[in-house]
Amino acid sequence: MSYRNYQNLGARAIWVLILANIAVFIATSFVGNSNAILANFGIARIGLSSHPWTMLTSLFLHADIFHILGNMLWLYWYGTALVQLIGETKFLALYFIGGLVGNALFVLIEPCGLAVGASGAIFALGGALAILRPKLKIVLFPIPIPMDLWVYVIFGFALMSFLPGVGWQAHLGGLVTGLAFGWYFRRWERRRGIYR
């Protein structure tokens, strides 16, 4: 497979995830009883035994337009960089494992809360990228100062995880998963002499 086809394949995986999230958001926006959707497809310790599918389905639900917009932008930004570094299969594995670990940590720590969103999966992507390319320069809007990617990921975690009503447990689970995967991928790169 050529490099161009490899990139297109990875880009398709990212766009499929983005479109699936948007489609679910639009579909659930037109359903009258949003509480029933959250109860049946959002992740919560209460009801997990009777609704085990929520470990996965909650990754495709989002609370509002700003929630999905932020997550999908980060999915695109982190995803396009990661697919070129680790390939489509590893990218998808990281995305879903990071999301599932984030959800697992949420239900372990939070006794009665409910969470939705792909943030755990997104933080897994950011964590892996921060290990693989820590010195990559990023400009954080609205601060026009370039900073290292690893600083940006940690700053984003701190900023987004400690706002009221945010499932920081899922963010933490995803981030730790991403850091572990990033360490593994970096060793894989070094063994092949392609680490930068």
Helices and strands as residue ranges (DSSP letters): H 3-29, H 34-41, E 43-44, H 54-57, G 58-60, H 65-86, H 88-109, E 114-115, H 119-132, E 137-139, E 146-148, H 149-161, H 168-191
